[in-house]
Amino acid sequence: IVGYIESGLQGLDISVFSKFRDEWASLLLDGLIIALIGLLEGLAIAQAFSKKNRYEINNSQEMVALGACNIVGSFFLSYPVTGSFSRSSVNSESGVKTQFGGFWTGLIVVLCLLFLTSFFSYIPMAALAAVIIFAVVFMINFMVPIYMWGVRKMGTISWLVTFCSVLILGIEYGIGVGVGFDLLLVVAKNLRPETHIHDMGEGVILVEVDSGWNYLSVNYVKEKVEEALYWQRKRFLFSHSTTVNAIVLDMSKFSELDITALESLKGLHEDCKTEKILLFSVGLSSELVEDALAFGIVIPNFPTAPEAVTAARTEIGIAIALHERVAQTAAAAAAAVADAAGYGTFGTEDSAKQPDQ
């Protein structure tokens, strides 16, 4: 059974603040964990019921409400306030539609604490557990992991790790393990982002990077570009196809470029100048263009990849036409010089033979 429950309401008590002043170091970590779990739990519950009942929620408003309740409750030694799956499920199954339902719930709780605690002492714990289980069991959806696996496998693995950690280690450590594992997935994705190399023809290759370019991924992306250049040149040697004359970097998914990324981009720019390869960028924001200019990087930037590819082909065509024109001019000049040299030799020999006659 539940057992003895003290009747009455908690009065105002600020003695806890003096305790925090003396033991703030030991309480700070526990407070951060409680705040994180309360925030995650509250937002998760709000999103779950918003999907079930088809209404929109404002995450900022939810956090303000939770914070205000916890600030006020701290003066009355209240339990940390967060969302409740059990009570929310009961309200949802009871047909509650507005926030005013919480007022009636609170009023009933106050009346029970004042007058009915002696009766609650004899309620079996199994009865309370049955009420909670019956209210929550309808929210379990076994198809969600299957849908998640079809959409994003790594996300499903992260969910499974968090789920098992919560069951084995408890909520506090389980959520911590889940957050840490998800951070490792983010770092791993940034270390080796999906990089696609497309041969656009006429000596133009398009490099697409799915995620940003930062100090974690600069070496990997640069290696992929150099690898593409290597294989394109190998194909040129064996099949006499067009070698690489221009590189188009699709940077439309880049939200920022740190100092390491700018240094790598500058190195790639200088290498392209040395190899006489044109370099173009796609989708850089005006802020990132200014950062590149401040770092001494001047690269033509285009809003879309087709425009950049077209410009690259045009530049290559102009360069080839100029090269052919210069070659033709040089050949004509060489021929003229050869003709002039032959004419001068014939005249000298002829003049040398005239005295013998």
MOQUINOR-V355684 format. One record per run of one state. SS is the DSSP state (2 for helix, 1 for strand, 0 for the rest). FROM is the first residue (numbers start at 1). TO is the last residue. If there is no record, write none. Layout:
ss	from	to
SS	FROM	TO
SS	FROM	TO
This chain:
ss	from	to
0	1	14
2	15	53
0	54	58
2	59	74
0	75	84
2	85	94
0	95	99
2	100	115
0	116	116
2	117	120
0	121	124
2	125	139
0	140	143
2	144	151
0	152	152
2	153	169
0	170	170
2	171	191
0	192	194
1	195	201
0	202	203
1	204	209
0	210	212
1	213	213
0	214	217
2	218	239
0	240	245
1	246	250
0	251	256
1	257	257
0	258	258
2	259	274
0	275	277
1	278	282
0	283	285
2	286	294
0	295	299
1	300	302
0	303	304
2	305	356
0	357	357
